[in-house]
Amino acid sequence: MAIKITSFLPQEEKANIIEEPLCLQDNGVYWYLYPHFLTLHKRTGEMIDLYGIARFAGDALLELDGTLAELIKTTSSQPNEWDQLVGKVIKPGDRVLYERVVKSKVLDIINLLENITNEGIKNNAVIVFEGL
């Protein structure tokens, strides 16, 4: 599973794609971001997940921007690498699954998302997160 991220610049009759620079994967980075996405969902009603579609425009873009700013602060205080919980296996025996994530890569993704969001705010765009 993955999440495709696209930003559209609305026009009168159609929407033009203005940027499509990254895709979030079902990995440690996504699961690190997930609790912040849950908080964002409570504020906007839009959930960035692996299975649905979330659209951010107007005030919701400002909320997304605030969430990303919080994420940058939180992530900056993390160690250079850590084991991120990514899932649990119930059968044949209980096992917790972790994936090693690197802080610099997490920050790269958050910064890309922040750049997309800032461009969206500046251009009155719609940013769509589509679970694939």
C-alpha positions in Angstrom: 0.0 0.0 0.0 1.1 3.5 -0.7 -0.3 7.1 -0.7 0.0 9.2 -3.8 0.2 12.9 -3.1 -1.0 15.4 -5.7 -1.6 19.1 -5.7 -4.1 20.7 -8.0 -4.5 24.3 -8.9 -8.3 24.8 -9.4 -9.4 26.7 -12.5 -12.9 27.5 -13.8 -13.4 24.3 -15.9 -10.7 21.9 -14.9 -7.9 21.3 -12.4 -4.3 21.2 -13.5 -1.7 19.1 -11.7 1.0 21.5 -10.5 3.2 19.1 -8.5 3.5 15.4 -7.8 6.8 14.9 -6.1 6.4 12.0 -3.7 4.5 9.0 -2.6 4.3 7.8 1.0 4.8 4.1 1.5 3.5 1.6 4.1 6.7 1.7 6.1 8.3 3.0 9.3 8.1 6.6 8.1 4.4 6.4 7.5 3.8 4.8 10.9 5.8 7.5 12.6 3.6 10.1 10.9 0.4 8.3 11.6 -0.4 9.6 15.1 0.0 13.1 13.8 -2.3 12.3 10.9 -4.9 11.1 13.5 -4.7 14.5 15.3 -5.0 16.3 11.9 -8.1 14.1 11.2 -9.7 15.3 14.5 -9.1 18.9 13.4 -10.2 18.7 9.7 -12.2 15.5 9.2 -9.6 14.4 6.6 -7.5 11.3 7.3 -4.3 10.6 5.5 -4.3 6.8 5.3 -3.3 3.9 3.1 -6.8 3.2 2.0 -8.8 6.4 1.5 -8.7 9.8 -0.1 -8.1 13.0 1.8 -8.5 16.5 0.3 -7.0 19.6 1.9 -8.0 23.1 0.8 -8.5 26.5 2.5 -8.4 26.3 6.3 -7.6 22.5 6.2 -4.4 23.4 4.4 -3.5 25.7 7.2 -4.2 22.9 9.7 -2.0 20.6 7.6 0.8 23.2 7.6 0.5 23.5 11.4 0.7 19.7 11.8 3.8 19.6 9.6 5.5 22.4 11.7 4.8 20.4 14.8 6.2 17.3 13.2 9.4 19.0 12.3 9.9 20.1 16.0 9.0 16.6 17.3 11.2 14.8 14.7 14.2 17.1 15.3 14.4 15.8 18.9 14.4 12.2 17.8 17.7 10.2 17.7 19.4 9.8 14.3 17.8 6.4 13.9 15.2 4.4 15.8 13.0 1.3 15.5 9.5 2.3 14.6 6.5 0.1 15.3 4.9 -0.9 12.0 2.6 -3.7 12.9 1.8 -6.8 14.9 1.5 -10.5 13.9 -1.1 -12.4 15.8 -0.7 -15.9 14.3 1.1 -18.2 14.6 2.4 -16.3 17.7 2.2 -12.8 18.9 5.0 -10.7 17.5 5.6 -6.9 17.2 7.1 -5.7 14.0 9.5 -2.8 13.9 11.3 -1.0 11.0 14.5 1.1 11.4 13.9 4.7 10.3 16.5 7.4 9.8 15.7 10.9 11.1 17.2 12.7 8.1 14.9 10.7 5.7 11.8 11.4 7.8 12.7 15.1 7.9 13.2 15.1 4.1 9.7 13.8 3.6 8.1 16.2 6.1 10.0 19.1 4.4 8.7 18.0 1.0 5.2 17.8 2.4 5.6 21.3 3.9 6.8 22.7 0.6 3.8 21.2 -1.2 1.5 22.6 1.5 3.1 26.1 1.4 2.7 26.1 -2.4 -0.9 25.0 -2.0 -1.7 27.8 0.5 0.0 30.4 -1.7 -1.8 29.2 -4.9 -5.2 28.4 -3.3 -4.7 24.8 -4.4 -6.2 21.5 -3.3 -3.8 18.8 -2.1 -5.1 15.2 -2.4 -3.7 12.2 -0.6 -4.9 9.0 -2.3 -4.4 5.6 -0.8 -3.4 3.1 -3.5 
